[in-house]
């Protein structure tokens, strides 16, 4: 059996009785960072052997773990939260399934879900985007792809890149609601709620620290027929507001769901 064991994202009291029992009973624990997880295991008096499994683990490491699963149960844990969610755990799960190893999730904490249900934004439909690309152009392209969606969006972000992402959201998606969830379940837990533009102003003056989950409101349901005339009108409005042609094209692409390159070519007509 391969057990996918969720561990606390901050507060150790969130560790379930079942998670502790499973980690004590399995023959091996595959951990993202054995030094980090060692502190967790020590706290709960878990003496099961550990091996590392992380982003840089190659196929041979995966095969070694699958081979162990044929003779004994293995548990997979991440540094915090639910393994396999925005981490390399899915590769091990896929390999185990292909080897006909049963999979059993041990549910528990997940920052994405905790942030979403605390946001006050709609939860009936949402898309989890994980960590957006670090590179500016790739991050903006990723936002443009989902800017027209009306469901709530959930992302993870590092504190030192949060402000850049908020600026991109304001430029590409417009001044829509956002919730910045910081240090969920920890001592300095905080939820900042407001608009993207207000968030840019707030976090420019108040740098953020700690783990961040960012919740983004979906696009307003739009009945506009985005023919060439409507697109040109939207471009004129964006340009009149002081945006460059490049930023205006990104903004209108987010509104319409069309490709930024196509919108930019239309902007050349103005």
Wavefront OBJ file of the C-alpha trace (Angstrom):
o trace
v 0.000 0.000 0.000
v 1.032 3.599 -0.616
v -0.443 5.953 1.962
v -0.655 9.678 1.181
v -0.527 11.212 4.651
v -1.441 14.870 5.161
v 0.600 16.669 7.824
v 0.046 20.052 9.553
v 0.655 23.259 7.615
v 1.541 25.006 10.860
v -0.292 24.006 14.003
v 0.776 20.527 15.149
v -2.642 19.991 16.746
v -4.018 19.552 13.214
v -2.266 16.164 12.929
v -4.938 13.459 12.925
v -4.887 10.371 15.142
v -5.076 8.223 12.024
v -2.105 9.980 10.424
v 0.032 9.304 13.499
v -1.037 5.653 13.600
v -0.329 5.066 9.910
v 3.112 6.683 10.124
v 3.932 4.407 13.058
v 2.696 1.253 11.303
v 4.209 1.577 7.806
v 7.623 0.145 7.034
v 8.995 3.306 5.410
v 8.207 7.019 5.139
v 9.143 8.966 1.993
v 9.545 12.616 3.012
v 10.166 15.776 0.998
v 12.778 16.955 3.529
v 13.858 14.355 6.091
v 15.360 16.983 8.415
v 12.145 19.006 8.440
v 9.906 15.951 8.821
v 12.210 14.505 11.463
v 11.049 17.203 13.879
v 7.406 16.254 13.230
v 8.062 12.541 13.741
v 10.021 13.200 16.922
v 7.149 15.270 18.331
v 4.715 12.389 17.833
v 7.261 9.728 18.883
v 7.273 8.092 15.454
v 10.422 6.011 14.878
v 9.665 4.671 11.371
v 12.675 4.920 8.977
v 12.623 7.780 6.470
v 14.041 8.326 2.992
v 13.965 11.512 0.935
v 11.674 11.983 -2.046
v 11.520 15.440 -3.643
v 11.497 17.451 -6.897
v 14.938 16.239 -7.877
v 14.344 12.534 -7.217
v 14.947 10.597 -10.428
v 13.140 7.610 -11.909
v 15.475 5.153 -10.179
v 14.446 6.552 -6.771
v 10.787 6.187 -7.695
v 11.384 2.601 -8.786
v 13.158 1.823 -5.503
v 10.150 3.070 -3.558
v 7.709 1.113 -5.730
v 9.803 -2.024 -5.202
v 9.521 -1.491 -1.432
v 5.739 -1.226 -1.748
v 5.588 -4.807 -3.053
v 6.826 -6.051 0.319
v 5.714 -3.407 2.852
v 3.527 -0.337 3.247
v 5.059 3.046 2.412
v 3.778 6.475 3.463
v 4.414 9.668 1.504
v 4.494 13.006 3.331
v 5.380 16.534 2.210
v 6.943 19.332 4.246
v 3.439 20.534 5.094
v -0.106 19.781 3.995
v -1.351 17.129 1.604
v 1.306 15.306 -0.444
v 0.801 15.250 -4.200
v -0.829 18.691 -4.217
v 1.506 21.080 -6.067
v 4.495 18.854 -5.302
v 6.253 15.881 -6.963
v 4.116 13.316 -5.142
v 1.957 12.735 -8.217
v 4.898 11.057 -9.999
v 5.190 8.469 -7.247
v 1.420 7.958 -7.167
v 1.350 7.441 -10.933
v 4.195 4.901 -10.753
v 2.481 3.029 -7.909
v -0.793 2.830 -9.837
v 1.031 1.491 -12.887
v 2.586 -1.178 -10.623
v -0.910 -2.025 -9.306
v -0.080 -0.822 -5.793
v -3.206 0.296 -3.876
v -3.343 3.995 -2.938
v -4.930 5.215 0.299
v -5.174 8.954 1.118
v -5.145 10.011 4.767
v -6.976 13.366 4.536
v -5.888 16.414 6.428
v -4.666 19.995 6.110
v -4.316 21.754 2.730
v -3.562 25.475 2.577
v -5.440 25.897 -0.715
v -8.725 24.611 0.725
v -8.273 26.345 4.086
v -7.668 29.665 2.321
v -10.559 29.186 -0.090
v -13.204 28.444 2.537
v -11.996 31.390 4.655
v -11.947 33.867 1.775
v -15.621 34.730 1.560
v -15.458 34.225 -2.222
v -17.608 31.602 -3.999
v -16.481 28.032 -3.314
v -18.906 26.062 -5.507
v -16.481 26.201 -8.460
v -12.766 26.944 -8.221
v -9.496 26.222 -10.007
v -6.231 25.560 -8.189
v -3.273 27.021 -10.090
v -0.478 26.013 -7.706
v 2.609 28.229 -7.943
v 2.554 30.516 -10.991
v 5.789 30.795 -13.035
v 8.533 33.003 -11.628
v 9.398 34.548 -14.992
v 7.365 37.692 -15.661
v 6.227 36.877 -19.206
v 5.255 33.300 -18.316
v 3.383 34.403 -15.200
v 1.445 37.014 -17.150
v 0.648 34.449 -19.847
v -0.664 32.052 -17.175
v -2.928 34.773 -15.780
v -4.178 35.689 -19.250
v -5.228 32.079 -19.832
v -7.595 32.105 -16.844
v -8.591 35.785 -16.671
v -11.926 35.192 -18.404
v -12.999 32.355 -16.085
v -15.860 33.176 -13.728
v -14.870 30.684 -11.020
v -12.669 31.503 -8.028
v -8.922 31.005 -8.542
v -6.475 29.733 -5.912
v -2.690 30.115 -6.092
v 0.327 29.713 -3.853
v 2.961 32.449 -3.825
v 6.206 33.259 -2.051
v 6.116 36.450 0.048
v 8.805 38.253 -1.969
v 6.886 37.723 -5.262
v 3.410 38.494 -3.932
v 3.465 42.194 -4.856
v 4.532 41.468 -8.445
v 1.717 38.958 -8.846
v -0.844 41.387 -7.426
v 0.313 44.040 -9.926
v -0.077 41.533 -12.770
v -3.572 40.609 -11.567
v -4.610 44.282 -11.535
v -3.154 44.891 -15.003
v -4.372 41.721 -16.703
v -7.526 40.756 -14.803
v -8.716 44.130 -13.596
v -9.540 45.390 -10.119
v -11.277 42.248 -8.895
v -11.554 40.886 -5.316
v -8.522 39.140 -3.825
v -7.801 37.575 -0.448
v -4.226 37.213 0.791
v -4.051 34.371 3.319
v -0.877 34.421 5.362
v 0.521 31.875 7.834
v -2.677 29.774 7.928
v -3.066 27.917 11.258
v 0.074 29.554 12.677
v 0.498 32.177 15.404
v 0.432 35.141 13.010
v -2.414 33.904 10.810
v -3.881 36.755 8.768
v -6.487 37.230 6.030
v -6.354 40.467 4.035
v -9.456 41.074 1.900
v -9.974 43.772 -0.688
v -9.513 44.614 -4.359
v -6.416 43.852 -6.413
v -5.583 47.557 -6.718
v -6.003 48.140 -2.986
v -3.848 45.079 -2.339
v -1.046 46.518 -4.463
v -1.157 49.735 -2.456
v -1.347 47.905 0.887
v 1.480 45.435 0.290
v 3.708 48.089 -1.288
v 3.762 49.790 2.094
v 3.619 46.629 4.203
v 5.910 43.808 3.025
v 4.483 40.359 3.733
v 6.235 37.479 5.462
v 5.519 33.764 5.752
v 3.587 31.284 3.645
v 1.000 32.864 1.321
v -2.131 31.472 -0.311
v -3.785 33.923 -2.713
v -7.491 33.685 -3.574
v -8.663 35.597 -6.671
v -12.283 36.378 -7.478
v -13.594 35.100 -10.810
v -14.353 37.343 -13.764
v -17.761 38.981 -13.822
v -20.194 37.175 -16.106
v -19.951 39.164 -19.295
v -22.598 39.217 -22.012
v -20.426 41.333 -24.330
v -19.893 40.001 -27.857
v -16.181 40.568 -28.355
v -16.072 41.430 -32.035
v -13.360 43.694 -33.433
v -15.309 46.865 -32.666
v -15.834 45.925 -29.003
v -12.171 44.986 -28.626
v -11.009 48.284 -30.141
v -13.342 50.194 -27.816
v -11.904 48.357 -24.803
v -8.385 49.086 -26.037
v -9.174 52.792 -26.403
v -10.521 52.874 -22.841
v -7.386 51.158 -21.499
v -5.074 53.474 -23.441
v -7.021 56.555 -22.287
v -6.497 55.312 -18.717
v -2.739 55.615 -19.275
v -1.744 52.018 -20.050
v 0.882 51.304 -22.682
v -0.201 49.367 -25.775
v 1.481 46.265 -24.360
v -0.292 46.538 -20.994
v -3.576 47.489 -22.643
v -3.368 44.405 -24.851
v -2.713 42.232 -21.780
v -5.652 43.827 -19.953
v -8.097 43.332 -22.844
v -6.836 39.794 -23.474
v -7.740 39.011 -19.878
v -11.210 40.502 -20.339
v -11.962 38.631 -23.551
v -10.104 35.341 -23.215
v -8.385 36.025 -26.530
v -4.643 35.809 -27.198
v -2.572 38.821 -26.205
v -0.722 38.782 -29.559
v -3.993 39.105 -31.481
v -5.156 41.971 -29.271
v -1.823 43.774 -29.649
v -2.055 43.542 -33.448
v -5.488 45.172 -33.257
v -4.090 47.932 -31.038
v -1.787 48.952 -33.882
v -4.896 50.131 -35.770
v -5.543 52.820 -33.162
l 1 2 3 4 5 6 7 8 9 10 11 12 13 14 15 16 17 18 19 20 21 22 23 24 25 26 27 28 29 30 31 32 33 34 35 36 37 38 39 40 41 42 43 44 45 46 47 48 49 50 51 52 53 54 55 56 57 58 59 60 61 62 63 64 65 66 67 68 69 70 71 72 73 74 75 76 77 78 79 80 81 82 83 84 85 86 87 88 89 90 91 92 93 94 95 96 97 98 99 100 101 102 103 104 105 106 107 108 109 110 111 112 113 114 115 116 117 118 119 120 121 122 123 124 125 126 127 128 129 130 131 132 133 134 135 136 137 138 139 140 141 142 143 144 145 146 147 148 149 150 151 152 153 154 155 156 157 158 159 160 161 162 163 164 165 166 167 168 169 170 171 172 173 174 175 176 177 178 179 180 181 182 183 184 185 186 187 188 189 190 191 192 193 194 195 196 197 198 199 200 201 202 203 204 205 206 207 208 209 210 211 212 213 214 215 216 217 218 219 220 221 222 223 224 225 226 227 228 229 230 231 232 233 234 235 236 237 238 239 240 241 242 243 244 245 246 247 248 249 250 251 252 253 254 255 256 257 258 259 260 261 262 263 264 265 266 267 268 269 270
